[in-house]
Amino acid sequence: MGLTVLHIIGSLRVAGIQRFVLDLSVQQVRSGDAAVVVVLNGEPDPDFAAAMTGAGVALVCLRKQGNRDVGAMARLLQRVRSFSPDVIHTHGYTLTYGLPVATALGIPVVHTLHALMEVEVPRGTERFYDAAIALGVRFVAISTAVAASFSERFAAFAAVVDSGVNLRAFTAPVDRQQIRQTLGVGPDAVVAVTVSRIEHVKGVDIAFDAFETVASAHPKAHWLVVGDGAELPALRQRVEASAIADRVHLVGMRTDVAPLLIASDLFLLTSRSEGLGLSVIEGLAAGLPCVVPPVGGLVEIVHHGHNGLMARDTSVLAIAEQLDRMLGSQALREELGSQAQASVERFAVSQAAQLYRAVYIHPRHSIVRRAVWRLIP
């Protein structure tokens, strides 16, 4: 018998959590369930919206007007009641909207923790999460690191379900040279790509400093940055003032991430905090070896000397050291890249959908606990 799962998300712009909800909801429909995605704020990205509705996912936009929109909760309640979901699945801050509605209607709630608690739970909201735990919300973490962070902060348990990614999207054949040509990158260039929000927590400034540090030793190296955010203007200003401006490509927010990854040679992410690192999984799925710091869930994805290089810390010097190694050796890139795709097979969205379904139906069943839940010491 099919389930109706209603996801609540803050916005449907092009970003990691949004891509996760897109892939998961589409897979849920393909698996025979019904999926509804309720977007609280703003207009959805047209490509994301088309992908959802084209696959049969119901999309609802509440267009909430800031934090003082007192009617938003009433509109959400009305929408949820009209779909009569079996479970409400919240993401990010939307638990504060989804839980009161679910409690009023007697609907169970599953909440995915997408980041370490220092990022996930703003100061002053701890009591709300304590109440959510007491009310029986089923918390699911995207990595063991996030689950441990939640357990330490709240002395409570979160299941771990690896984030689902549409891995096949990153293996489709593309014309690498044509894509490089559109970017102004030559056929013999070595392209390091970063896909990230341009915000402090993502440490893209660290990546720029590291690339600038090693650029003179690798005259064919280019850095491609895909993403947008509050710190993009400052990054652009720094790039334009540098001696390597012609080798740094800030292309902004893009929905054609897969072809850009496939046209690159290595993936670089230098986050200061990271729940898991969906963009790293996507880079590995495209066959790219990675350079990352030992932060949060990244240590669960990238294994030093197997599918990438792990810097000793988040410092510019540590990142530059590993980036220099990767840029300087085609043999190393090929060796690590050859193992990249196989290393992320467990993140297939079809598997994630199955595991989430088990959490929806049997949150405390012993078989599910063995198969899905990882106990945190």
C-alpha positions in Angstrom: 0.0 0.0 0.0 1.4 3.4 -1.0 2.3 6.1 1.4 1.7 9.8 1.0 4.8 11.7 2.2 4.6 15.5 2.6 8.0 17.3 2.7 8.3 20.8 4.0 11.3 22.9 2.9 12.2 26.5 3.3 12.9 27.3 -0.3 13.4 25.5 -3.6 16.5 27.3 -4.8 19.5 25.5 -6.2 21.3 24.2 -3.2 22.2 20.9 -1.5 19.2 20.4 0.8 16.8 21.3 -2.1 18.5 18.9 -4.5 18.2 16.2 -1.9 14.5 16.8 -1.5 14.1 16.9 -5.2 15.9 13.6 -5.8 14.2 11.9 -2.8 10.6 13.0 -3.6 11.0 12.0 -7.3 12.3 8.6 -6.2 9.5 8.1 -3.8 7.0 8.6 -6.6 8.9 6.2 -8.9 8.8 3.6 -6.1 5.0 3.8 -5.9 4.4 6.3 -3.1 2.9 9.8 -3.4 5.1 12.8 -2.6 4.1 16.4 -1.9 6.7 19.2 -1.4 5.6 22.3 0.3 7.9 25.3 -0.1 7.5 28.0 2.5 9.4 30.9 1.0 9.8 32.5 -2.4 9.4 31.2 -5.9 10.9 27.8 -6.8 13.8 27.4 -9.2 12.0 26.7 -12.5 14.2 23.7 -13.4 13.7 22.1 -10.0 10.0 22.7 -10.1 9.7 21.2 -13.6 11.7 18.2 -12.5 9.4 17.6 -9.6 6.0 18.2 -11.2 7.2 16.3 -14.4 7.8 13.2 -12.2 4.5 13.4 -10.5 5.5 15.2 -7.3 2.9 17.7 -6.1 4.4 21.1 -5.5 2.9 23.7 -3.2 4.3 27.2 -2.7 3.0 29.1 0.3 5.0 32.3 -0.4 5.4 33.1 3.2 6.1 36.8 3.8 8.9 36.9 6.3 8.7 35.8 9.9 5.7 38.0 10.7 3.4 36.3 8.3 0.9 35.1 10.8 -1.3 33.4 8.2 1.5 31.1 7.0 0.8 28.5 9.6 -2.9 28.5 8.8 -2.2 28.1 5.1 0.2 25.3 5.9 -2.4 23.6 8.0 -5.0 23.9 5.3 -2.7 22.4 2.7 -1.6 19.5 4.9 -5.2 18.7 5.7 -6.1 18.6 2.0 -3.4 16.1 1.2 -3.9 13.9 4.3 -0.3 12.6 4.4 0.8 9.6 6.3 3.9 11.4 7.4 5.3 14.9 7.4 9.0 15.1 6.6 10.6 18.4 7.5 14.0 19.8 6.6 16.0 22.6 8.2 14.1 25.2 10.2 10.7 24.0 8.8 10.3 21.7 11.8 9.1 24.8 13.7 6.2 25.0 11.2 5.6 21.3 10.5 5.5 20.1 14.1 2.6 22.3 15.3 0.6 21.4 12.2 1.4 17.7 12.5 0.5 17.7 16.2 -2.8 19.4 15.5 -3.7 16.8 12.9 -2.1 13.7 14.6 0.4 13.1 11.8 3.9 11.6 12.7 6.9 13.7 11.9 10.3 12.7 10.5 12.9 15.5 10.6 16.2 15.3 8.7 19.2 16.9 10.3 21.3 18.2 7.5 24.2 19.8 9.4 26.2 19.7 12.6 24.3 21.2 15.5 26.4 24.3 15.5 24.8 25.2 12.2 21.5 23.2 12.4 20.2 24.5 15.6 20.3 28.3 16.1 20.9 29.6 19.6 17.7 30.1 21.5 15.9 27.2 19.8 17.1 24.4 22.0 13.9 24.2 24.0 11.9 23.7 20.8 14.1 20.7 19.9 13.7 19.3 23.4 9.9 19.6 23.0 10.1 17.9 19.6 12.0 15.0 21.1 9.5 14.7 23.8 6.6 14.7 21.2 8.2 11.8 19.4 9.6 13.4 16.3 11.8 10.8 14.5 15.2 12.5 13.9 17.3 11.2 11.0 20.9 12.4 10.5 22.6 12.5 7.1 25.9 11.3 8.6 27.3 9.6 11.7 29.0 12.9 12.5 25.7 14.8 12.5 24.0 12.0 14.6 26.8 12.2 17.1 26.5 16.0 17.2 22.8 15.7 17.9 23.3 13.1 20.6 25.9 15.2 22.3 23.8 18.4 22.2 20.4 16.8 23.2 21.3 13.4 24.8 18.9 11.9 22.2 19.1 9.4 19.4 19.0 10.1 15.6 18.9 7.4 13.0 21.5 7.7 10.2 20.4 7.4 6.6 22.9 8.3 3.9 21.7 11.1 1.8 20.3 10.0 -1.6 21.8 11.3 -4.8 20.7 10.6 -8.4 24.1 9.0 -9.2 23.2 8.3 -12.8 22.9 12.0 -13.6 26.7 12.2 -13.1 27.7 9.5 -15.5 25.8 10.7 -18.6 28.1 11.3 -21.6 28.9 14.9 -22.3 31.2 16.8 -24.7 33.9 17.8 -22.2 35.8 20.0 -24.7 32.6 21.9 -25.7 31.8 22.7 -22.0 35.4 23.8 -21.4 35.2 26.0 -24.4 32.1 27.8 -23.1 34.0 28.4 -19.9 37.1 29.7 -21.6 39.2 26.7 -20.5 41.7 25.1 -22.8 41.7 21.3 -23.6 45.0 20.8 -21.7 43.9 22.7 -18.6 43.6 21.0 -15.2 40.3 22.1 -13.8 39.6 22.0 -10.0 35.9 22.6 -9.4 34.1 23.7 -6.3 30.3 23.5 -6.0 29.1 25.3 -2.9 27.2 28.2 -1.4 29.6 31.1 -1.2 29.2 31.7 2.5 31.7 31.8 5.5 30.8 28.3 6.7 31.7 26.8 3.3 35.2 28.2 3.4 35.4 29.2 -0.3 37.8 31.9 0.7 40.2 29.2 2.0 39.9 27.5 -1.4 40.8 30.7 -3.2 43.8 31.3 -0.9 45.0 27.7 -1.4 44.6 27.9 -5.2 46.4 31.2 -5.3 49.2 29.7 -3.2 49.9 26.9 -5.7 48.8 28.5 -9.0 52.3 29.7 -10.1 53.6 26.1 -9.8 50.7 24.9 -12.1 50.3 27.3 -15.0 47.7 25.1 -16.6 45.5 24.9 -13.5 42.1 26.6 -13.5 39.5 26.9 -10.7 35.8 26.7 -11.5 33.4 27.9 -8.8 29.7 27.0 -9.1 27.4 28.7 -6.6 26.1 31.9 -5.1 25.9 33.4 -1.7 26.5 36.4 0.5 30.3 36.3 0.1 30.3 36.0 -3.7 30.8 39.8 -4.2 33.8 39.8 -1.9 35.3 36.7 -3.6 34.8 38.2 -7.0 36.6 41.4 -5.9 39.5 39.4 -4.6 39.7 37.3 -7.8 39.7 40.4 -10.0 42.5 42.0 -8.0 44.7 38.9 -8.2 47.2 37.8 -10.7 45.3 34.7 -11.5 41.9 36.2 -12.5 42.0 34.7 -16.0 42.2 31.2 -14.4 39.3 31.6 -11.9 35.8 31.1 -13.3 33.0 32.2 -11.0 29.9 31.0 -12.9 27.3 31.6 -10.2 24.3 29.3 -9.5 23.8 26.7 -12.1 21.4 23.8 -12.6 23.7 22.0 -15.1 26.1 20.9 -12.4 26.6 17.4 -13.7 28.1 18.4 -17.0 30.4 20.9 -15.3 31.7 18.2 -13.0 32.3 15.8 -15.8 34.2 18.4 -17.7 36.5 19.0 -14.7 39.5 17.0 -13.3 39.2 17.2 -9.6 36.9 18.4 -6.8 37.8 20.9 -4.1 35.8 21.7 -1.0 37.1 23.5 2.0 34.2 23.8 4.4 34.7 25.0 7.9 31.7 22.8 8.9 29.9 20.1 6.9 27.2 17.7 7.8 28.0 15.4 5.0 28.9 17.1 1.7 26.4 16.3 -1.1 28.5 18.2 -3.6 31.5 16.0 -2.8 29.4 12.9 -3.4 28.3 14.3 -6.7 31.9 15.0 -7.6 32.9 11.5 -6.8 29.9 10.2 -8.8 31.3 12.1 -11.7 34.6 10.3 -11.3 36.5 13.2 -9.8 39.1 12.7 -7.0 38.6 15.1 -4.2 40.6 17.4 -1.9 38.8 18.2 1.4 39.6 18.9 5.0 38.7 16.5 7.9 35.5 18.2 8.8 32.2 16.6 9.9 30.8 14.0 7.5 33.5 14.6 4.9 35.6 11.9 6.6 32.8 9.4 5.9 33.0 10.1 2.2 36.6 10.8 1.3 39.3 8.3 2.2 42.8 9.6 1.9 44.7 7.8 -0.9 41.7 5.9 -2.1 39.2 8.4 -3.7 40.8 11.6 -2.7 43.3 13.5 -0.5 42.4 14.6 3.0 44.1 17.7 4.3 45.4 17.6 7.9 43.1 20.5 8.9 41.2 23.5 7.4 44.2 25.8 7.1 45.2 27.3 3.8 48.6 25.7 4.1 47.2 22.2 4.6 44.7 22.5 1.8 47.4 23.9 -0.6 49.7 21.0 0.2 47.1 18.4 -1.0 45.9 20.6 -3.9 49.5 20.9 -5.1 49.9 17.1 -5.0 46.6 16.6 -7.0 47.3 19.3 -9.6 50.8 18.1 -10.1 50.1 14.4 -10.9 47.8 13.2 -13.6 48.7 9.6 -12.6 47.4 10.3 -9.0 44.2 12.0 -10.3 43.5 9.0 -12.6 44.3 6.5 -9.8 42.0 8.1 -7.2 39.4 9.0 -9.8 39.1 5.4 -11.0 37.8 4.5 -7.5 35.6 7.5 -7.0 32.3 6.3 -8.5 32.4 2.9 -6.7 33.1 4.7 -3.4 29.7 6.5 -3.4 27.4 3.7 -4.5 25.8 3.5 -1.1 24.4 7.0 -1.7 22.1 6.0 -4.5 18.8 7.8 -4.0 16.8 4.5 -4.5 18.5 3.1 -1.4 17.9 6.2 0.6 14.2 6.2 -0.3 13.9 2.6 0.9 15.5 3.4 4.2 13.4 6.5 4.8 10.3 4.4 4.0 11.4 2.0 6.7 11.7 4.9 9.2 8.3 6.3 8.2 6.6 2.9 8.8 8.5 1.2 11.6 10.6 3.7 13.5 11.3 1.3 16.4 11.2 -2.1 14.7 14.3 -4.2 15.6 14.9 -5.3 12.0 14.8 -1.7 10.8 17.1 -0.8 13.7 19.7 -3.3 12.5 19.3 -2.4 8.8 19.0 1.3 9.0 19.9 2.8 12.3 23.5 3.3 13.5 23.7 3.5 17.2 25.8 6.3 18.5 28.0 5.4 21.5 
